[in-house]
Amino acid sequence: MGRHRKFYRKRSSIGLSAAAALCTAASLLLFAHAGGETAADELLDSLAHNNSFITRAVALELGLAPEEAAVLAPRTAASALDESADSAVAENTYIPLPEPNDAPVLSAADKAATVTVNNETSYEVNVAACLAADAAIHAEGSGPQVLIVHTHGSESYTPDAAFPYTPTETERTTDTRFNVVRVGDELQSVLEQNGIQTVHIRDIFDSPAYSGAYDRSLAATEQALAEYPSIRMVIDLHRDSILTDDGRAYKTACTIDGTEMAQLMFVVGTDEGGLYHPDWRDNLNHVAGLQYQLNRAYPGLMRPVNLRTQRFNQHASPGSLLVEVGSSGNTMTEALAAVRLLGDVLSDELNHV
């Protein structure tokens, strides 16, 4: 299970407002049993979407002061929110999901080995069918098999003692020792240690100009694919950004074998935004199988797959992946630990282990 930072401490007493919040809910339930079911349902639904009410209910449950029981509403993935964003600020703005997510889930005896797709498109997705497609990618012939690129290479992490740095911009730096390019170096190292030849484009495409980063990374990707036709998998490696309304950075964290590390997330693009990408389902099939393997090997490491209307350059080649390694609240140490596990599972797939 993921383990997240907590921004509260225990209190010995409970505020009256918190108790009143749950008393209100209890009264509504009694009203429903007395014949006012429809009206009660409507009121309960309203309360379920009221952050103030939820906060006070949480306070009552945990024994906190209401102001200490902050509730973070569900948000969509931000780091790849808009491939044509003019600025990183616009891209890193989170918005609440418009309605409860009912993405299909493949049931399995081991709960850790389930695959969930957060579907932000109008397309129907059947996860069981995706897994049945068996879209694993295996290394073939000689030459490089993997290409790593960073559309937003300046994305960085929370500085710590092991990786201290001064950001060039908020949550960003062009120093490749401290941004996602360094994480790409680590992934390349793991793959090559396992016999997978890898090409790593270390260019920064989102600085000094942020707008047009996807166009510039696409041109570099197409050039590399032409130079190395043996490439079977293209990985665009990013770092997510999870911010509260007041600008606090959250991290995505889990503990694997006693080591706390960042969580990972696959983002899958489609053609729903109007851009050419006819084979996006092949990418989704591949990601579903890969997610299954990662969940089984390292329970808690993966966030749900994020299916989007944008294509994120994934039309350029079969086997295209967009991977979010942690968020801005994570440290580089946590990101490196997570990407090593990704490299091991990718190596097993490519080597057909």
Salt bridges, closest charged atoms under 4 A:
ASP45 OD1 - HIS49 ND1 3.91
GLU68 OE2 - ARG9 NH1 3.15
GLU68 OE1 - ARG11 NE 3.55
GLU91 OE2 - HIS152 ND1 3.31
GLU91 OE1 - ARG172 NH2 3.73
GLU120 OE1 - ARG308 NE 3.75
GLU140 OE2 - ARG232 NH2 3.57
GLU155 OE2 - HIS152 ND1 3.71
GLU155 OE2 - ARG172 NH2 3.95
GLU155 OE1 - HIS238 ND1 3.74
ASP175 OD2 - ARG177 NH2 2.67
ASP185 OD1 - HIS200 ND1 3.02
ASP185 OD1 - ARG202 NE 2.98
GLU186 OE1 - ARG182 NH1 2.95
GLU186 OE2 - ARG340 NE 2.75
ASP206 OD2 - ARG172 NH1 2.98
ASP236 OD2 - HIS238 NE2 3.19
ASP240 OD2 - ARG303 NH1 2.94
ASP245 OD1 - ARG75 NH2 3.00
ASP246 OD1 - ARG248 NE 3.53
GLU260 OE1 - ARG3 NH2 2.46
GLU260 OE2 - LYS251 NZ 2.88
GLU334 OE2 - LYS251 NZ 2.90
GLU349 OE2 - HIS286 NE2 2.66
